[in-house]
């Protein structure tokens, strides 16, 4: 490639990212909570990466680690959201949006937008009223489970088979229906196959998976099968591609394999069905002691991080690779933000 050709691609990357990338899953609140004795964590630790990656909208997901359950689940979730509000309130660079119009206005003023999400409904216990309370705090995306069981249902395990054959509980069905009533997006990430199918059956609007990968390339229940991809496509939903579980092999955890997952969704459900759900986790993982990393490997899996896609500043690498792989500008814009914006406009 000549210098002129490289410069031309760089200009194209900059143009495509100018509208802002949308990442529908980031474990930001749990990190803010663990650093609650510090000030301006967003501006000092995350803003430079967001700006370098031209990030526009991020779903900030509360997640409650096992060590806080069951007694402290509600408190920690509330504290995580509180820390997000405090950090956003201390900076003119960010906004928390509760509907599509607020997203658009914040982006017009060049602010980075957070949507409050929940990964696993453990903070609710089995109390539907708490879902309504979290809604008032800005909760707009709810994933029922992580890899474990809770009052709503069962998570898909990090193996090819073996999760519960049961679908949602009565409480889980109530949560899904109440989410639709309130205007909260139901997220099918992590749920087991039986629960996945039941959510699709009892909802009426588009359904999404905020962050996942194709089982064709990494065959675990936590990822999404060809049948499930088609189900999301039939409902005009969107699947966010995860950067952590692209392959069980470290040597295959590459940016090209990440795009293979994007192409798999497109082949089965169409270009309107795929988006980004990076699930960047390396910044948390590297803070852990070796004992905790070993515990994760034994309980779930060993994550393999893509070397040139470990944080939001690397987002231009993805755009560059999409160009290299022959994607058109309109299709790249759909992947980076357009498809998620369609979901927000319809559902929030």
ABEGO torsion letter per residue (X at the ends): XBAAAAAAAAAAAAAAAAAEBBBABBBAAAAAAAAAABBGAAAAAAAAAAAAAGBABBBBBBBBBAAAOAAAAAAAAAAAAAAAAAAAAABAABBBBABAAAAAAAAAAGBBBBBBBBBEAAAAEABAAAAAAAAAAGBABBBABBABBBAAEBBBBBBABGBBABBBBAAAAAAAAAAAAAGBBBBABGBBAAAAAAAAAABABBBBBABBBBAAABBBAABBBAAAAAAAAAAGBBBBBBAAAABABAAABBAAAAAAAAAAAAAAAEAAABBBBAGBAAAAAAABBAAAAAAAAAABBBBBBBAABABAAAAAAAAAAAAAAGBBAAAAAAAAAAAAAAAAAAAX
